Amino acid sequence: DDDTAPAASRKVLEDAFEQSAQNYSHFEETLSAHRAELKRLRNILAQRRPPDALVCSISHEIMADPHMAADGHTYEKEEIERWFAMGKRTSPRTGSELTNTSLFPNYAIKSMIE
């Protein structure tokens, strides 16, 4: 009788250990499959860069409110306004002096983004 309790406990522990090992193995397989899928998706994204015309050269983000400056280039309105607020009067793209700090909405770019 005294030997059955330790044997039963040992069996429960062995079963639990075996189940844990199976769960871990399944987890590793699933994790490996997810990593492979992430790698595949990152490669797709890397190949699908947005056109440069849609990306602000200051923030390097797709623009939400594209505005054209005196240099003829288009920037995110908030970014170019911040550029001017820092006292800069040069083109962020070319470095050349701007004739003015007027901004005009670029509806063509805006419609491409939307």
Rosetta blueprint (number, residue, H / E / L):
1 D L
2 D L
3 D L
4 T H
5 A H
6 P H
7 A H
8 A H
9 S H
10 R H
11 K H
12 V H
13 L H
14 E H
15 D H
16 A H
17 F H
18 E H
19 Q H
20 S H
21 A H
22 Q H
23 N H
24 Y H
25 S H
26 H H
27 F H
28 E H
29 E H
30 T H
31 L H
32 S H
33 A H
34 H H
35 R H
36 A H
37 E H
38 L H
39 K H
40 R H
41 L H
42 R H
43 N H
44 I H
45 L H
46 A H
47 Q H
48 R L
49 R L
50 P L
51 P L
52 D H
53 A H
54 L H
55 V E
56 C L
57 S L
58 I L
59 S L
60 H L
61 E L
62 I E
63 M L
64 A L
65 D L
66 P E
67 H E
68 M E
69 A L
70 A L
71 D L
72 G L
73 H L
74 T E
75 Y E
76 E E
77 K H
78 E H
79 E H
80 I H
81 E H
82 R H
83 W H
84 F H
85 A H
86 M L
87 G L
88 K L
89 R L
90 T E
91 S L
92 P L
93 R L
94 T L
95 G L
96 S L
97 E E
98 L L
99 T L
100 N L
101 T L
102 S L
103 L L
104 F E
105 P E
106 N L
107 Y H
108 A H
109 I H
110 K H
111 S H
112 M H
113 I H
114 E L
